[in-house]
Structures are given as structure tokens and as C-alpha cells.
């Protein structure tokens, strides 16, 4: 696994990791690269994950969210994690459906602006090759790049989509062309 940009990570939380989402196993190498506990925001309304896809987020902590009907308790729980200075991971694209970068949703921007904490854009690629390689007892190269922090302020609450676009553009700049 190749990891770069760790110097861009704040020494302490709270902050939000905002990675692109290629494959359901993305949390596993991300957790390994961070070497710190991460609270993942994860959709409960998606297809059930296999044990090896859910291992990393379940081992560090998951807040489940029903994207069709967001519960106030989920929002409160995420606010609580941020107030405890935890690192939170929100995949702006939502569900992993393809290797191509998709349009971001405003969840990471909402929480960052509300708490005035930084968003760390993260580019992950190569995870889509990991399971097929493992089945052939081969290694594959997974790359993780941590981008420069995007500092959110309370002013960003007025235009979350701009903060989201800034985050997605930062991710796009770190990805190889075939993932954009």
C-alpha cells in the first residue's frame, strides 16, 4: 500500500476525512493508513456487506444512516463524535458503484461547516483490484493520498454545495485520470 500526504493530517481531531469511494473495502486500507480510530458514516439502506467488507469500519466504529429518511438520532450521534474530538469519515459520493469519481453530496460539508472543522480530501485507488488479486494469491497496489485540509467556517453553511465542489475538485486532482 502506498500512502502519501500524511503530513496534511491534523495532529488531533476533530476533522472529517472525505475520500472517494470505489469499493466496499475502501475503509479497510484507509483504517490501516490512518492507524487511529475512525468513526465511519455508513448507509444502512444499502445491500448487506460481506464480513470482509464490513470488518474495518465495524472494528473502529460505524454510525449507520438511512439516506432516504435521516434520523435526528444519527445527526446527534455524529455531532457527539465530533465534540469528542474524533476523526469522522464521510464518503461524499455515498455508495461505491464504480471506479469513476461521482458527484459529491453535502454531508461532509454540512458537519464541517456546522462545527468549523477541516475536511481532509482523500484519494483512494486500486481497491477495486484487491479482491480479485487476493483470490489469485497476488498482491495489488492500493494508493491513498491525503490532501491539504479545507478549512470550513460557519459562513460555508450558506453554500454547502460550493464547499462540496471544492472537496471533490481536491480529490479529483489527486486521482489518476482513469478514475475521474
Buried (B, 14 or more C-beta within 10 A) or exposed (E): BEBBBEEBBEEEBBBBBBBBBBBBBBBBBBBEBBEEEBBBBBBEEEEEBEEEBBBBBBEBBBBEBEEEEEEEEBBEBBEEBBEEEBBBBBBBBBBBEEBEBBEBBBBBBBBBBBBEBBBBBBBBBBBBBBBEBEEEEEEBEBBBBBBEBBEBEEEBBEEBEEBBBBBBEBBBEBBEEEBE
